[in-house]
Amino acid sequence: MQWIWDAPKARRNLKDHGVSFEAAALVFDDPMFVSEPDPYPDEDRWRAIGRVHLSTLFVVHTLDDEGGGGRIISARKATRTERKRYDEGYS
């Protein structure tokens, strides 16, 4: 998958959340990552949770038309509730 992002936004995200967009892109390499639509009204966005090394990350992203990647919007460490949802397979 090919992921793109806005460089100033990526720097701000790293400063604010301690998660680089390069690391966030690795979420999609997790065979157990889960994704669901994000209810953002102005754009089709998705929320994904997956493991990168020993951390569980929460990533907001778009998808390109071909499904081969998209744009990373934000990334942070998953909350306890989000980690539990990931562990339960987002059921």
PDB file of N, CA, C and O in Angstrom:
ATOM      1  N   MET A   1       0.839  -1.183   0.000  1.00  0.00           N
ATOM      2  CA  MET A   1       0.000   0.000   0.000  1.00  0.00           C
ATOM      3  C   MET A   1       0.882   1.243   0.000  1.00  0.00           C
ATOM      4  O   MET A   1       1.926   1.287   0.651  1.00  0.00           O
ATOM      5  N   GLN A   2       0.448   2.225  -0.726  1.00  0.00           N
ATOM      6  CA  GLN A   2       1.181   3.484  -0.829  1.00  0.00           C
ATOM      7  C   GLN A   2       0.452   4.554  -0.016  1.00  0.00           C
ATOM      8  O   GLN A   2      -0.712   4.849  -0.285  1.00  0.00           O
ATOM      9  N   TRP A   3       1.125   5.132   0.969  1.00  0.00           N
ATOM     10  CA  TRP A   3       0.521   6.144   1.830  1.00  0.00           C
ATOM     11  C   TRP A   3       1.205   7.481   1.621  1.00  0.00           C
ATOM     12  O   TRP A   3       2.425   7.557   1.482  1.00  0.00           O
ATOM     13  N   ILE A   4       0.402   8.533   1.602  1.00  0.00           N
ATOM     14  CA  ILE A   4       0.914   9.897   1.487  1.00  0.00           C
ATOM     15  C   ILE A   4       0.408  10.686   2.689  1.00  0.00           C
ATOM     16  O   ILE A   4      -0.508  10.260   3.393  1.00  0.00           O
ATOM     17  N   TRP A   5       1.025  11.846   2.908  1.00  0.00           N
ATOM     18  CA  TRP A   5       0.583  12.733   3.979  1.00  0.00           C
ATOM     19  C   TRP A   5       1.173  14.102   3.759  1.00  0.00           C
ATOM     20  O   TRP A   5       2.111  14.286   2.984  1.00  0.00           O
ATOM     21  N   ASP A   6       0.604  15.050   4.457  1.00  0.00           N
ATOM     22  CA  ASP A   6       1.063  16.429   4.442  1.00  0.00           C
ATOM     23  C   ASP A   6       2.231  16.540   5.428  1.00  0.00           C
ATOM     24  O   ASP A   6       2.073  16.233   6.610  1.00  0.00           O
ATOM     25  N   ALA A   7       3.388  16.971   4.955  1.00  0.00           N
ATOM     26  CA  ALA A   7       4.593  16.992   5.793  1.00  0.00           C
ATOM     27  C   ALA A   7       4.441  17.875   7.038  1.00  0.00           C
ATOM     28  O   ALA A   7       4.803  17.429   8.127  1.00  0.00           O
ATOM     29  N   PRO A   8       3.915  19.122   6.927  1.00  0.00           N
ATOM     30  CA  PRO A   8       3.737  19.918   8.149  1.00  0.00           C
ATOM     31  C   PRO A   8       2.778  19.254   9.146  1.00  0.00           C
ATOM     32  O   PRO A   8       3.001  19.306  10.355  1.00  0.00           O
ATOM     33  N   LYS A   9       1.719  18.634   8.635  1.00  0.00           N
ATOM     34  CA  LYS A   9       0.774  17.928   9.505  1.00  0.00           C
ATOM     35  C   LYS A   9       1.467  16.753  10.188  1.00  0.00           C
ATOM     36  O   LYS A   9       1.224  16.495  11.367  1.00  0.00           O
ATOM     37  N   ALA A  10       2.321  16.043   9.469  1.00  0.00           N
ATOM     38  CA  ALA A  10       3.052  14.909  10.045  1.00  0.00           C
ATOM     39  C   ALA A  10       3.977  15.371  11.174  1.00  0.00           C
ATOM     40  O   ALA A  10       4.067  14.712  12.210  1.00  0.00           O
ATOM     41  N   ARG A  11       4.660  16.491  10.978  1.00  0.00           N
ATOM     42  CA  ARG A  11       5.541  17.023  12.028  1.00  0.00           C
ATOM     43  C   ARG A  11       4.737  17.427  13.257  1.00  0.00           C
ATOM     44  O   ARG A  11       5.151  17.165  14.387  1.00  0.00           O
ATOM     45  N   ARG A  12       3.593  18.061  13.039  1.00  0.00           N
ATOM     46  CA  ARG A  12       2.729  18.477  14.141  1.00  0.00           C
ATOM     47  C   ARG A  12       2.180  17.250  14.887  1.00  0.00           C
ATOM     48  O   ARG A  12       2.110  17.244  16.116  1.00  0.00           O
ATOM     49  N   ASN A  13       1.797  16.229  14.142  1.00  0.00           N
ATOM     50  CA  ASN A  13       1.281  15.009  14.758  1.00  0.00           C
ATOM     51  C   ASN A  13       2.355  14.343  15.629  1.00  0.00           C
ATOM     52  O   ASN A  13       2.067  13.890  16.737  1.00  0.00           O
ATOM     53  N   LEU A  14       3.584  14.289  15.126  1.00  0.00           N
ATOM     54  CA  LEU A  14       4.683  13.701  15.890  1.00  0.00           C
ATOM     55  C   LEU A  14       4.905  14.482  17.183  1.00  0.00           C
ATOM     56  O   LEU A  14       5.105  13.890  18.243  1.00  0.00           O
ATOM     57  N   LYS A  15       4.869  15.801  17.095  1.00  0.00           N
ATOM     58  CA  LYS A  15       5.058  16.644  18.277  1.00  0.00           C
ATOM     59  C   LYS A  15       3.906  16.464  19.267  1.00  0.00           C
ATOM     60  O   LYS A  15       4.135  16.341  20.470  1.00  0.00           O
ATOM     61  N   ASP A  16       2.671  16.450  18.764  1.00  0.00           N
ATOM     62  CA  ASP A  16       1.489  16.388  19.631  1.00  0.00           C
ATOM     63  C   ASP A  16       1.216  14.997  20.190  1.00  0.00           C
ATOM     64  O   ASP A  16       0.790  14.863  21.338  1.00  0.00           O
ATOM     65  N   HIS A  17       1.458  13.957  19.386  1.00  0.00           N
ATOM     66  CA  HIS A  17       1.056  12.603  19.774  1.00  0.00           C
ATOM     67  C   HIS A  17       2.210  11.616  19.906  1.00  0.00           C
ATOM     68  O   HIS A  17       2.019  10.499  20.388  1.00  0.00           O
ATOM     69  N   GLY A  18       3.405  12.018  19.483  1.00  0.00           N
ATOM     70  CA  GLY A  18       4.551  11.128  19.597  1.00  0.00           C
ATOM     71  C   GLY A  18       4.531   9.951  18.639  1.00  0.00           C
ATOM     72  O   GLY A  18       5.211   8.949  18.861  1.00  0.00           O
ATOM     73  N   VAL A  19       3.743  10.074  17.560  1.00  0.00           N
ATOM     74  CA  VAL A  19       3.641   8.999  16.569  1.00  0.00           C
ATOM     75  C   VAL A  19       3.941   9.581  15.194  1.00  0.00           C
ATOM     76  O   VAL A  19       3.283  10.527  14.760  1.00  0.00           O
ATOM     77  N   SER A  20       4.926   9.022  14.511  1.00  0.00           N
ATOM     78  CA  SER A  20       5.239   9.481  13.156  1.00  0.00           C
ATOM     79  C   SER A  20       4.267   8.854  12.167  1.00  0.00           C
ATOM     80  O   SER A  20       3.728   7.776  12.415  1.00  0.00           O
ATOM     81  N   PHE A  21       4.048   9.523  11.062  1.00  0.00           N
ATOM     82  CA  PHE A  21       3.194   8.954  10.021  1.00  0.00           C
ATOM     83  C   PHE A  21       3.880   7.760   9.352  1.00  0.00           C
ATOM     84  O   PHE A  21       3.206   6.878   8.819  1.00  0.00           O
ATOM     85  N   GLU A  22       5.203   7.727   9.376  1.00  0.00           N
ATOM     86  CA  GLU A  22       5.913   6.552   8.858  1.00  0.00           C
ATOM     87  C   GLU A  22       5.549   5.317   9.694  1.00  0.00           C
ATOM     88  O   GLU A  22       5.301   4.241   9.152  1.00  0.00           O
ATOM     89  N   ALA A  23       5.521   5.489  11.009  1.00  0.00           N
ATOM     90  CA  ALA A  23       5.113   4.380  11.884  1.00  0.00           C
ATOM     91  C   ALA A  23       3.641   4.058  11.688  1.00  0.00           C
ATOM     92  O   ALA A  23       3.252   2.890  11.674  1.00  0.00           O
ATOM     93  N   ALA A  24       2.819   5.095  11.535  1.00  0.00           N
ATOM     94  CA  ALA A  24       1.378   4.880  11.338  1.00  0.00           C
ATOM     95  C   ALA A  24       1.109   4.042  10.095  1.00  0.00           C
ATOM     96  O   ALA A  24       0.199   3.213  10.095  1.00  0.00           O
ATOM     97  N   ALA A  25       1.877   4.244   9.052  1.00  0.00           N
ATOM     98  CA  ALA A  25       1.678   3.481   7.813  1.00  0.00           C
ATOM     99  C   ALA A  25       1.921   1.989   8.026  1.00  0.00           C
ATOM    100  O   ALA A  25       1.398   1.164   7.277  1.00  0.00           O
ATOM    101  N   LEU A  26       2.704   1.638   9.034  1.00  0.00           N
ATOM    102  CA  LEU A  26       2.980   0.227   9.319  1.00  0.00           C
ATOM    103  C   LEU A  26       1.777  -0.499   9.915  1.00  0.00           C
ATOM    104  O   LEU A  26       1.743  -1.729   9.928  1.00  0.00           O
ATOM    105  N   VAL A  27       0.790   0.252  10.408  1.00  0.00           N
ATOM    106  CA  VAL A  27      -0.442  -0.365  10.922  1.00  0.00           C
ATOM    107  C   VAL A  27      -1.048  -1.285   9.868  1.00  0.00           C
ATOM    108  O   VAL A  27      -1.583  -2.346  10.191  1.00  0.00           O
ATOM    109  N   PHE A  28      -0.959  -0.872   8.613  1.00  0.00           N
ATOM    110  CA  PHE A  28      -1.611  -1.613   7.535  1.00  0.00           C
ATOM    111  C   PHE A  28      -0.848  -2.881   7.143  1.00  0.00           C
ATOM    112  O   PHE A  28      -1.331  -3.673   6.333  1.00  0.00           O
ATOM    113  N   ASP A  29       0.331  -3.069   7.712  1.00  0.00           N
ATOM    114  CA  ASP A  29       1.076  -4.315   7.535  1.00  0.00           C
ATOM    115  C   ASP A  29       0.680  -5.361   8.574  1.00  0.00           C
ATOM    116  O   ASP A  29       1.023  -6.536   8.442  1.00  0.00           O
ATOM    117  N   ASP A  30      -0.038  -4.931   9.598  1.00  0.00           N
ATOM    118  CA  ASP A  30      -0.506  -5.849  10.639  1.00  0.00           C
ATOM    119  C   ASP A  30      -1.627  -6.706  10.054  1.00  0.00           C
ATOM    120  O   ASP A  30      -2.665  -6.161   9.677  1.00  0.00           O
ATOM    121  N   PRO A  31      -1.459  -8.009   9.964  1.00  0.00           N
ATOM    122  CA  PRO A  31      -2.511  -8.844   9.368  1.00  0.00           C
ATOM    123  C   PRO A  31      -3.815  -8.826  10.158  1.00  0.00           C
ATOM    124  O   PRO A  31      -4.852  -9.251   9.649  1.00  0.00           O
ATOM    125  N   MET A  32      -3.773  -8.340  11.391  1.00  0.00           N
ATOM    126  CA  MET A  32      -4.969  -8.293  12.228  1.00  0.00           C
ATOM    127  C   MET A  32      -5.535  -6.877  12.356  1.00  0.00           C
ATOM    128  O   MET A  32      -6.443  -6.652  13.157  1.00  0.00           O
ATOM    129  N   PHE A  33      -5.007  -5.907  11.569  1.00  0.00           N
ATOM    130  CA  PHE A  33      -5.521  -4.540  11.718  1.00  0.00           C
ATOM    131  C   PHE A  33      -7.006  -4.522  11.379  1.00  0.00           C
ATOM    132  O   PHE A  33      -7.491  -5.302  10.559  1.00  0.00           O
ATOM    133  N   VAL A  34      -7.708  -3.609  12.036  1.00  0.00           N
ATOM    134  CA  VAL A  34      -9.142  -3.464  11.796  1.00  0.00           C
ATOM    135  C   VAL A  34      -9.407  -2.029  11.376  1.00  0.00           C
ATOM    136  O   VAL A  34      -8.705  -1.106  11.791  1.00  0.00           O
ATOM    137  N   SER A  35     -10.416  -1.854  10.559  1.00  0.00           N
ATOM    138  CA  SER A  35     -10.750  -0.535  10.032  1.00  0.00           C
ATOM    139  C   SER A  35     -12.258  -0.407   9.940  1.00  0.00           C
ATOM    140  O   SER A  35     -12.964  -1.377   9.665  1.00  0.00           O
ATOM    141  N   GLU A  36     -12.741   0.806  10.173  1.00  0.00           N
ATOM    142  CA  GLU A  36     -14.167   1.081  10.054  1.00  0.00           C
ATOM    143  C   GLU A  36     -14.343   2.505   9.555  1.00  0.00           C
ATOM    144  O   GLU A  36     -13.442   3.328   9.713  1.00  0.00           O
ATOM    145  N   PRO A  37     -15.490   2.811   8.955  1.00  0.00           N
ATOM    146  CA  PRO A  37     -15.723   4.179   8.486  1.00  0.00           C
ATOM    147  C   PRO A  37     -15.714   5.163   9.650  1.00  0.00           C
ATOM    148  O   PRO A  37     -16.178   4.850  10.746  1.00  0.00           O
ATOM    149  N   ASP A  38     -15.188   6.337   9.404  1.00  0.00           N
ATOM    150  CA  ASP A  38     -15.197   7.430  10.368  1.00  0.00           C
ATOM    151  C   ASP A  38     -16.365   8.337  10.003  1.00  0.00           C
ATOM    152  O   ASP A  38     -16.536   8.644   8.823  1.00  0.00           O
ATOM    153  N   PRO A  39     -17.170   8.776  10.956  1.00  0.00           N
ATOM    154  CA  PRO A  39     -18.353   9.573  10.612  1.00  0.00           C
ATOM    155  C   PRO A  39     -18.060  11.041  10.282  1.00  0.00           C
ATOM    156  O   PRO A  39     -18.922  11.895  10.489  1.00  0.00           O
ATOM    157  N   TYR A  40     -16.889  11.344   9.784  1.00  0.00           N
ATOM    158  CA  TYR A  40     -16.536  12.715   9.402  1.00  0.00           C
ATOM    159  C   TYR A  40     -17.424  13.145   8.234  1.00  0.00           C
ATOM    160  O   TYR A  40     -17.495  12.432   7.233  1.00  0.00           O
ATOM    161  N   PRO A  41     -18.105  14.295   8.334  1.00  0.00           N
ATOM    162  CA  PRO A  41     -19.119  14.635   7.325  1.00  0.00           C
ATOM    163  C   PRO A  41     -18.601  15.127   5.972  1.00  0.00           C
ATOM    164  O   PRO A  41     -19.313  15.010   4.974  1.00  0.00           O
ATOM    165  N   ASP A  42     -17.399  15.666   5.908  1.00  0.00           N
ATOM    166  CA  ASP A  42     -16.950  16.333   4.682  1.00  0.00           C
ATOM    167  C   ASP A  42     -16.098  15.473   3.754  1.00  0.00           C
ATOM    168  O   ASP A  42     -15.759  15.908   2.653  1.00  0.00           O
ATOM    169  N   GLU A  43     -15.748  14.260   4.179  1.00  0.00           N
ATOM    170  CA  GLU A  43     -14.815  13.444   3.408  1.00  0.00           C
ATOM    171  C   GLU A  43     -14.975  11.989   3.854  1.00  0.00           C
ATOM    172  O   GLU A  43     -15.266  11.724   5.021  1.00  0.00           O
ATOM    173  N   ASP A  44     -14.788  11.058   2.936  1.00  0.00           N
ATOM    174  CA  ASP A  44     -14.806   9.640   3.307  1.00  0.00           C
ATOM    175  C   ASP A  44     -13.510   9.310   4.036  1.00  0.00           C
ATOM    176  O   ASP A  44     -12.440   9.237   3.432  1.00  0.00           O
ATOM    177  N   ARG A  45     -13.629   9.117   5.331  1.00  0.00           N
ATOM    178  CA  ARG A  45     -12.473   8.800   6.162  1.00  0.00           C
ATOM    179  C   ARG A  45     -12.688   7.458   6.846  1.00  0.00           C
ATOM    180  O   ARG A  45     -13.813   6.987   7.014  1.00  0.00           O
ATOM    181  N   TRP A  46     -11.575   6.866   7.231  1.00  0.00           N
ATOM    182  CA  TRP A  46     -11.593   5.581   7.916  1.00  0.00           C
ATOM    183  C   TRP A  46     -10.758   5.667   9.179  1.00  0.00           C
ATOM    184  O   TRP A  46      -9.831   6.471   9.274  1.00  0.00           O
ATOM    185  N   ARG A  47     -11.101   4.821  10.155  1.00  0.00           N
ATOM    186  CA  ARG A  47     -10.330   4.694  11.396  1.00  0.00           C
ATOM    187  C   ARG A  47      -9.761   3.284  11.429  1.00  0.00           C
ATOM    188  O   ARG A  47     -10.495   2.306  11.290  1.00  0.00           O
ATOM    189  N   ALA A  48      -8.475   3.187  11.611  1.00  0.00           N
ATOM    190  CA  ALA A  48      -7.820   1.879  11.656  1.00  0.00           C
ATOM    191  C   ALA A  48      -7.077   1.728  12.978  1.00  0.00           C
ATOM    192  O   ALA A  48      -6.545   2.693  13.526  1.00  0.00           O
ATOM    193  N   ILE A  49      -7.056   0.508  13.469  1.00  0.00           N
ATOM    194  CA  ILE A  49      -6.278   0.178  14.656  1.00  0.00           C
ATOM    195  C   ILE A  49      -5.437  -1.049  14.325  1.00  0.00           C
ATOM    196  O   ILE A  49      -5.931  -2.043  13.792  1.00  0.00           O
ATOM    197  N   GLY A  50      -4.158  -0.948  14.656  1.00  0.00           N
ATOM    198  CA  GLY A  50      -3.269  -2.074  14.425  1.00  0.00           C
ATOM    199  C   GLY A  50      -2.027  -1.962  15.284  1.00  0.00           C
ATOM    200  O   GLY A  50      -1.767  -0.931  15.905  1.00  0.00           O
ATOM    201  N   ARG A  51      -1.276  -3.031  15.304  1.00  0.00           N
ATOM    202  CA  ARG A  51      -0.054  -3.064  16.105  1.00  0.00           C
ATOM    203  C   ARG A  51       1.156  -2.740  15.241  1.00  0.00           C
ATOM    204  O   ARG A  51       1.298  -3.210  14.112  1.00  0.00           O
ATOM    205  N   VAL A  52       2.011  -1.925  15.815  1.00  0.00           N
ATOM    206  CA  VAL A  52       3.311  -1.603  15.221  1.00  0.00           C
ATOM    207  C   VAL A  52       4.329  -1.843  16.330  1.00  0.00           C
ATOM    208  O   VAL A  52       4.348  -1.135  17.337  1.00  0.00           O
ATOM    209  N   HIS A  53       5.154  -2.825  16.135  1.00  0.00           N
ATOM    210  CA  HIS A  53       6.106  -3.251  17.165  1.00  0.00           C
ATOM    211  C   HIS A  53       5.310  -3.602  18.423  1.00  0.00           C
ATOM    212  O   HIS A  53       4.495  -4.523  18.373  1.00  0.00           O
ATOM    213  N   LEU A  54       5.503  -2.929  19.512  1.00  0.00           N
ATOM    214  CA  LEU A  54       4.777  -3.261  20.745  1.00  0.00           C
ATOM    215  C   LEU A  54       3.655  -2.279  21.051  1.00  0.00           C
ATOM    216  O   LEU A  54       3.047  -2.359  22.119  1.00  0.00           O
ATOM    217  N   SER A  55       3.368  -1.363  20.145  1.00  0.00           N
ATOM    218  CA  SER A  55       2.325  -0.362  20.368  1.00  0.00           C
ATOM    219  C   SER A  55       1.105  -0.640  19.502  1.00  0.00           C
ATOM    220  O   SER A  55       1.219  -1.128  18.378  1.00  0.00           O
ATOM    221  N   THR A  56      -0.058  -0.323  20.043  1.00  0.00           N
ATOM    222  CA  THR A  56      -1.288  -0.361  19.262  1.00  0.00           C
ATOM    223  C   THR A  56      -1.611   1.078  18.888  1.00  0.00           C
ATOM    224  O   THR A  56      -1.731   1.942  19.757  1.00  0.00           O
ATOM    225  N   LEU A  57      -1.750   1.332  17.587  1.00  0.00           N
ATOM    226  CA  LEU A  57      -1.961   2.688  17.089  1.00  0.00           C
ATOM    227  C   LEU A  57      -3.352   2.845  16.502  1.00  0.00           C
ATOM    228  O   LEU A  57      -3.937   1.898  15.976  1.00  0.00           O
ATOM    229  N   PHE A  58      -3.869   4.065  16.604  1.00  0.00           N
ATOM    230  CA  PHE A  58      -5.150   4.471  16.034  1.00  0.00           C
ATOM    231  C   PHE A  58      -4.831   5.466  14.925  1.00  0.00           C
ATOM    232  O   PHE A  58      -4.194   6.489  15.178  1.00  0.00           O
ATOM    233  N   VAL A  59      -5.264   5.180  13.701  1.00  0.00           N
ATOM    234  CA  VAL A  59      -4.908   5.998  12.540  1.00  0.00           C
ATOM    235  C   VAL A  59      -6.171   6.405  11.791  1.00  0.00           C
ATOM    236  O   VAL A  59      -6.998   5.560  11.449  1.00  0.00           O
ATOM    237  N   VAL A  60      -6.315   7.705  11.538  1.00  0.00           N
ATOM    238  CA  VAL A  60      -7.398   8.202  10.688  1.00  0.00           C
ATOM    239  C   VAL A  60      -6.805   8.409   9.302  1.00  0.00           C
ATOM    240  O   VAL A  60      -5.737   9.001   9.150  1.00  0.00           O
ATOM    241  N   HIS A  61      -7.523   7.906   8.281  1.00  0.00           N
ATOM    242  CA  HIS A  61      -6.975   7.954   6.928  1.00  0.00           C
ATOM    243  C   HIS A  61      -8.089   7.972   5.894  1.00  0.00           C
ATOM    244  O   HIS A  61      -9.252   7.709   6.202  1.00  0.00           O
ATOM    245  N   THR A  62      -7.713   8.285   4.670  1.00  0.00           N
ATOM    246  CA  THR A  62      -8.602   8.134   3.522  1.00  0.00           C
ATOM    247  C   THR A  62      -8.090   6.949   2.710  1.00  0.00           C
ATOM    248  O   THR A  62      -7.000   6.436   2.965  1.00  0.00           O
ATOM    249  N   LEU A  63      -8.874   6.524   1.741  1.00  0.00           N
ATOM    250  CA  LEU A  63      -8.445   5.479   0.815  1.00  0.00           C
ATOM    251  C   LEU A  63      -8.442   6.041  -0.594  1.00  0.00           C
ATOM    252  O   LEU A  63      -9.318   6.828  -0.951  1.00  0.00           O
ATOM    253  N   ASP A  64      -7.461   5.643  -1.399  1.00  0.00           N
ATOM    254  CA  ASP A  64      -7.489   6.065  -2.795  1.00  0.00           C
ATOM    255  C   ASP A  64      -8.518   5.221  -3.547  1.00  0.00           C
ATOM    256  O   ASP A  64      -8.997   4.212  -3.029  1.00  0.00           O
ATOM    257  N   ASP A  65      -8.849   5.630  -4.748  1.00  0.00           N
ATOM    258  CA  ASP A  65      -9.902   4.966  -5.521  1.00  0.00           C
ATOM    259  C   ASP A  65      -9.571   3.525  -5.874  1.00  0.00           C
ATOM    260  O   ASP A  65     -10.478   2.715  -6.064  1.00  0.00           O
ATOM    261  N   GLU A  66      -8.295   3.195  -5.965  1.00  0.00           N
ATOM    262  CA  GLU A  66      -7.893   1.843  -6.334  1.00  0.00           C
ATOM    263  C   GLU A  66      -7.729   0.934  -5.120  1.00  0.00           C
ATOM    264  O   GLU A  66      -7.512  -0.268  -5.280  1.00  0.00           O
ATOM    265  N   GLY A  67      -7.828   1.482  -3.910  1.00  0.00           N
ATOM    266  CA  GLY A  67      -7.677   0.677  -2.702  1.00  0.00           C
ATOM    267  C   GLY A  67      -6.253   0.285  -2.384  1.00  0.00           C
ATOM    268  O   GLY A  67      -6.022  -0.628  -1.592  1.00  0.00           O
ATOM    269  N   GLY A  68      -5.293   0.964  -2.992  1.00  0.00           N
ATOM    270  CA  GLY A  68      -3.894   0.622  -2.777  1.00  0.00           C
ATOM    271  C   GLY A  68      -3.179   1.544  -1.821  1.00  0.00           C
ATOM    272  O   GLY A  68      -1.953   1.647  -1.869  1.00  0.00           O
ATOM    273  N   GLY A  69      -3.894   2.204  -0.971  1.00  0.00           N
ATOM    274  CA  GLY A  69      -3.300   3.144  -0.030  1.00  0.00           C
ATOM    275  C   GLY A  69      -4.216   4.329   0.134  1.00  0.00           C
ATOM    276  O   GLY A  69      -5.427   4.226  -0.056  1.00  0.00           O
ATOM    277  N   GLY A  70      -3.635   5.448   0.487  1.00  0.00           N
ATOM    278  CA  GLY A  70      -4.428   6.653   0.696  1.00  0.00           C
ATOM    279  C   GLY A  70      -3.605   7.698   1.417  1.00  0.00           C
ATOM    280  O   GLY A  70      -2.381   7.745   1.301  1.00  0.00           O
ATOM    281  N   ARG A  71      -4.312   8.540   2.169  1.00  0.00           N
ATOM    282  CA  ARG A  71      -3.672   9.660   2.866  1.00  0.00           C
ATOM    283  C   ARG A  71      -3.864   9.485   4.364  1.00  0.00           C
ATOM    284  O   ARG A  71      -4.985   9.281   4.831  1.00  0.00           O
ATOM    285  N   ILE A  72      -2.785   9.565   5.108  1.00  0.00           N
ATOM    286  CA  ILE A  72      -2.857   9.517   6.563  1.00  0.00           C
ATOM    287  C   ILE A  72      -3.156  10.921   7.065  1.00  0.00           C
ATOM    288  O   ILE A  72      -2.491  11.886   6.688  1.00  0.00           O
ATOM    289  N   ILE A  73      -4.163  11.019   7.919  1.00  0.00           N
ATOM    290  CA  ILE A  73      -4.624  12.303   8.439  1.00  0.00           C
ATOM    291  C   ILE A  73      -4.112  12.532   9.858  1.00  0.00           C
ATOM    292  O   ILE A  73      -3.652  13.626  10.184  1.00  0.00           O
ATOM    293  N   SER A  74      -4.191  11.509  10.698  1.00  0.00           N
ATOM    294  CA  SER A  74      -3.686  11.624  12.065  1.00  0.00           C
ATOM    295  C   SER A  74      -3.374  10.240  12.609  1.00  0.00           C
ATOM    296  O   SER A  74      -3.872   9.231  12.111  1.00  0.00           O
ATOM    297  N   ALA A  75      -2.540  10.212  13.639  1.00  0.00           N
ATOM    298  CA  ALA A  75      -2.163   8.951  14.268  1.00  0.00           C
ATOM    299  C   ALA A  75      -1.788   9.220  15.717  1.00  0.00           C
ATOM    300  O   ALA A  75      -1.195  10.244  16.057  1.00  0.00           O
ATOM    301  N   ARG A  76      -2.157   8.261  16.555  1.00  0.00           N
ATOM    302  CA  ARG A  76      -1.830   8.354  17.974  1.00  0.00           C
ATOM    303  C   ARG A  76      -1.844   6.949  18.554  1.00  0.00           C
ATOM    304  O   ARG A  76      -2.266   5.996  17.899  1.00  0.00           O
ATOM    305  N   LYS A  77      -1.378   6.833  19.787  1.00  0.00           N
ATOM    306  CA  LYS A  77      -1.495   5.554  20.476  1.00  0.00           C
ATOM    307  C   LYS A  77      -2.968   5.321  20.785  1.00  0.00           C
ATOM    308  O   LYS A  77      -3.691   6.249  21.146  1.00  0.00           O
ATOM    309  N   ALA A  78      -3.400   4.088  20.643  1.00  0.00           N
ATOM    310  CA  ALA A  78      -4.793   3.742  20.908  1.00  0.00           C
ATOM    311  C   ALA A  78      -5.095   3.877  22.399  1.00  0.00           C
ATOM    312  O   ALA A  78      -4.235   3.639  23.247  1.00  0.00           O
ATOM    313  N   THR A  79      -6.332   4.262  22.696  1.00  0.00           N
ATOM    314  CA  THR A  79      -6.775   4.320  24.087  1.00  0.00           C
ATOM    315  C   THR A  79      -6.998   2.901  24.608  1.00  0.00           C
ATOM    316  O   THR A  79      -6.986   1.942  23.836  1.00  0.00           O
ATOM    317  N   ARG A  80      -7.195   2.775  25.892  1.00  0.00           N
ATOM    318  CA  ARG A  80      -7.469   1.464  26.481  1.00  0.00           C
ATOM    319  C   ARG A  80      -8.696   0.820  25.835  1.00  0.00           C
ATOM    320  O   ARG A  80      -8.682  -0.371  25.526  1.00  0.00           O
ATOM    321  N   THR A  81      -9.749   1.599  25.630  1.00  0.00           N
ATOM    322  CA  THR A  81     -10.969   1.083  24.995  1.00  0.00           C
ATOM    323  C   THR A  81     -10.694   0.627  23.571  1.00  0.00           C
ATOM    324  O   THR A  81     -11.174  -0.428  23.157  1.00  0.00           O
ATOM    325  N   GLU A  82      -9.928   1.408  22.816  1.00  0.00           N
ATOM    326  CA  GLU A  82      -9.594   1.041  21.435  1.00  0.00           C
ATOM    327  C   GLU A  82      -8.726  -0.212  21.389  1.00  0.00           C
ATOM    328  O   GLU A  82      -8.903  -1.060  20.514  1.00  0.00           O
ATOM    329  N   ARG A  83      -7.792  -0.331  22.325  1.00  0.00           N
ATOM    330  CA  ARG A  83      -6.961  -1.543  22.381  1.00  0.00           C
ATOM    331  C   ARG A  83      -7.826  -2.765  22.666  1.00  0.00           C
ATOM    332  O   ARG A  83      -7.615  -3.830  22.086  1.00  0.00           O
ATOM    333  N   LYS A  84      -8.786  -2.609  23.549  1.00  0.00           N
ATOM    334  CA  LYS A  84      -9.689  -3.721  23.859  1.00  0.00           C
ATOM    335  C   LYS A  84     -10.492  -4.112  22.625  1.00  0.00           C
ATOM    336  O   LYS A  84     -10.659  -5.299  22.344  1.00  0.00           O
ATOM    337  N   ARG A  85     -10.994  -3.117  21.882  1.00  0.00           N
ATOM    338  CA  ARG A  85     -11.739  -3.404  20.655  1.00  0.00           C
ATOM    339  C   ARG A  85     -10.858  -4.132  19.643  1.00  0.00           C
ATOM    340  O   ARG A  85     -11.307  -5.066  18.978  1.00  0.00           O
ATOM    341  N   TYR A  86      -9.617  -3.706  19.530  1.00  0.00           N
ATOM    342  CA  TYR A  86      -8.684  -4.388  18.628  1.00  0.00           C
ATOM    343  C   TYR A  86      -8.498  -5.842  19.068  1.00  0.00           C
ATOM    344  O   TYR A  86      -8.570  -6.764  18.255  1.00  0.00           O
ATOM    345  N   ASP A  87      -8.260  -6.026  20.354  1.00  0.00           N
ATOM    346  CA  ASP A  87      -8.029  -7.376  20.876  1.00  0.00           C
ATOM    347  C   ASP A  87      -9.244  -8.276  20.689  1.00  0.00           C
ATOM    348  O   ASP A  87      -9.105  -9.492  20.559  1.00  0.00           O
ATOM    349  N   GLU A  88     -10.428  -7.686  20.675  1.00  0.00           N
ATOM    350  CA  GLU A  88     -11.659  -8.460  20.493  1.00  0.00           C
ATOM    351  C   GLU A  88     -12.070  -8.547  19.028  1.00  0.00           C
ATOM    352  O   GLU A  88     -13.134  -9.082  18.716  1.00  0.00           O
ATOM    353  N   GLY A  89     -11.247  -8.033  18.136  1.00  0.00           N
ATOM    354  CA  GLY A  89     -11.560  -8.082  16.706  1.00  0.00           C
ATOM    355  C   GLY A  89     -12.608  -7.078  16.288  1.00  0.00           C
ATOM    356  O   GLY A  89     -13.330  -7.283  15.312  1.00  0.00           O
ATOM    357  N   TYR A  90     -12.688  -5.971  17.045  1.00  0.00           N
ATOM    358  CA  TYR A  90     -13.613  -4.877  16.708  1.00  0.00           C
ATOM    359  C   TYR A  90     -15.057  -5.352  16.678  1.00  0.00           C
ATOM    360  O   TYR A  90     -15.848  -4.874  15.865  1.00  0.00           O
ATOM    361  N   SER A  91     -15.406  -6.278  17.545  1.00  0.00           N
ATOM    362  CA  SER A  91     -16.789  -6.765  17.582  1.00  0.00           C
ATOM    363  C   SER A  91     -17.672  -5.896  18.451  1.00  0.00           C
ATOM    364  O   SER A  91     -18.865  -6.169  18.587  1.00  0.00           O
TER     365      SER A  91
END
